[in-house]
Structure formats: structure tokens, C-alpha cells
Amino acid sequence: MEYFLQILQNVISVLRLIHIADIIDVGIIALLIYKVMMLVRRTSTGQVAKGVVLVLVAAGLSEFFELYTLNFLLNQVVSWGVLALVILFQPEIRKFLEQMGSSRLGDLMGHPNAPDEIEHAIQQTVEAYTSLSKSKTGALMVFERKNRFDDCIKTGTALECEVNSELLKNLFWNKAPLHDGAVIVRNGRIVGAGCVLPLSGNVNLSRDLGMRHRAGIGASEHSDAVVAIVSEETGSISVAVGGMLKRHLAPETLERLLRNELLPRQESEEQKFSWLRNRLKGMKGGEQSGENQGK
Ligand SMILES: Nc1ncnc2c1ncn2[C@@H]1O[C@H](COP(=O)(O)OP(=O)(O)OP(=O)(O)O)[C@@H](O)[C@H]1O
């Protein structure tokens, strides 16, 4: 018993040493580690990361077993390796800093800013894509989330209007001046058209994917955006998220996917309300059956 009290006292004295600054410190480090891990998972960096871990483990082991020459060599590799890694991972570091810089503080909690407008934008997009798919008209739309596409918008025409299916059909009509490039949607509103997106660096993409799809996948690799594409050749609808492409989607699947990706919180709130509604119905049902029984 005394032993446990001693442990409890030790824990309390350690907890007393923790300040708010320490919690913030640990929180920021955890966020950075999470971001780096996500980046490693999304790119081919994983293999290099494994190599780095292997070298570090080997350096530790060589020191432990007092293998001086090997340890000296591995230490040299580690110290020069930092510089080599910065050079090797320059695109990834750049991407990471770009993503950090383009995230808005208010969005850190993941709240969509205008759920009604986003909902409207999804409906209108699905309507337009159904028609564009039938007519085999190529289309490319980027739905921003936390990361902004300000640099891409500069390559096209900045707009400020609501998403409307007729407008989308007009924008992507192959004789329209803005049909080349992507439409960018921010908080359910069109903020750019005819925008050039970064192409995917993935060399394993299917050969039947044209430049439109490669640009869509590229945009989703460089950001957390959701990209919806209609193929000009086949009329097939696809969605790219995090560098992954979901192909041959029916309009209903497109709608479900966009809702899940762009309105996750709203959906869970709807679920909460439907749960509450069901509970109320159940209670009401119980009361009614009670009344019936009474009669
Ligand atoms: N980097 C880019 N950013 C934005 N849009 C692009 C980019 N590259 C290509 N596009 C769009 O893709 C269109 C041409 O692509 P391409 O001819 O390869 O497509 P496609 O053969 O019709 O194939 P897909 O089946 O992918 O539509 C361009 O007209 C342009 O609108």
C-alpha cells in the first residue's frame, strides 16, 4: 500500500511540473510528426525513411558493440546524410511547407465554412457531371479544403460566383474560352476557372489516363483537395483524393463521395439528429402504445 502511495505521490509531483507551455510544446511536436508521417505515407519517401532508420539503428548497434571503424563511417554517413536528405527530399519539404503555409488557422478543426453553399455546390456539380459525362465533355474541378490554390488561380481567371450546373456546363463546353484547365471551388463558390494544376509525379499511373487526369491526381497529391474529373475520351467520372484516383463512378457514387469528403461533420451531425429523432419516435411510440393499452 505504502509502495502505491509512493508511486502516486511521484506521479502527482511530476504532473505538478507540467505547464501549459509543455502541453502546447508536445501538441505541436505531435502535429508535426503526424504531418511528416502522412507525407511519408502519401509519397515514395517511405523507402528512403526505412533506409534512414536502418542506418541510425546500425550506427547505434556499432557503438554498442564497440565496432569503432564501422561506427566512425556510419557517424560520417549520418552527419553528411542530413545535408543529403535535405537535397533528396527538397520536393517533399517544399510540399510540406506549402501545405503548412496554405492551411488556414480557422480550418484546423476541419469545420466547413459554409456547409449550405458546399451542399448546393455538390448538388450542382453532380447535375453538371451527369450531363457532361453523357456528352463526353472533359471537366476538371478542384474542391479546396484546408490548402489553398491561390497560385493556380493566378494561372487562370479569378472568379467569384456560386456553383451552378448550367454555368459549369458552359465553362467546360469545348469552345468556351475557359474550358482548358480546372475550375477551383472554395467553400462552395467558384473562385477560378481555366487554371493550370501541377501534374502528378507518379510514374505508375495507368497509360490510358490523359493529362486531365494526371493534373487532377497531381493537385490531390500536392494538397488535401478533392478533385472531380470527367474524361473527354470515355465520359467516365473519377475523383482524386490524396493522390488516389477512384474511377468509373456513377453520379450517385460521386455525390456520396463528395458529401463524405467535403461535409463529414455535417453528416455526423445529421446522424446525431437522426439518432435523436429515432429516440424521440421510440418514446412517442411507447407513449402511444401506452395510451392504446389504456383504452
Ligand atoms: N496541368 C493541367 N492543369 C489543368 N488542366 C489540364 C492540365 N493538363 C491538361 N489539362 C486539361 O486536359 C485537357 C487535355 O488533356 P488530354 O487531351 O490529355 O485529355 P484527354 O485525352 O481528353 O484525356 P482525359 O481522359 O484525361 O480527359 C486540356 O485541354 C486541359 O483542359
The ligand as a Gaussian input file, in Angstrom:
#p B3LYP/6-31G(d) Opt

LIG

0 1
 N       -1.777000      20.830000     -65.893000
 C       -3.054000      20.939000     -66.231000
 N       -3.881000      21.666000     -65.459000
 C       -5.179000      21.778000     -65.756000
 N       -5.765000      21.201000     -66.806000
 C       -5.008000      20.460000     -67.622000
 C       -3.617000      20.286000     -67.391000
 N       -3.130000      19.487000     -68.343000
 C       -4.155000      19.177000     -69.147000
 N       -5.278000      19.762000     -68.727000
 C       -6.625000      19.673000     -69.336000
 O       -6.709000      18.446000     -70.040000
 C       -7.030000      18.686000     -71.390000
 C       -6.266000      17.844000     -72.340000
 O       -5.883000      16.655000     -71.787000
 P       -5.819000      15.381000     -72.693000
 O       -6.013000      15.735000     -74.139000
 O       -4.632000      14.562000     -72.315000
 O       -7.075000      14.722000     -72.137000
 P       -7.842000      13.560000     -72.773000
 O       -7.020000      12.878000     -73.812000
 O       -9.182000      14.060000     -73.139000
 O       -7.853000      12.577000     -71.565000
 P       -8.779000      12.535000     -70.344000
 O       -9.383000      11.180000     -70.482000
 O       -7.826000      12.635000     -69.168000
 O       -9.780000      13.643000     -70.399000
 C       -6.644000      20.096000     -71.635000
 O       -7.481000      20.616000     -72.648000
 C       -6.822000      20.775000     -70.335000
 O       -8.146000      21.258000     -70.217000

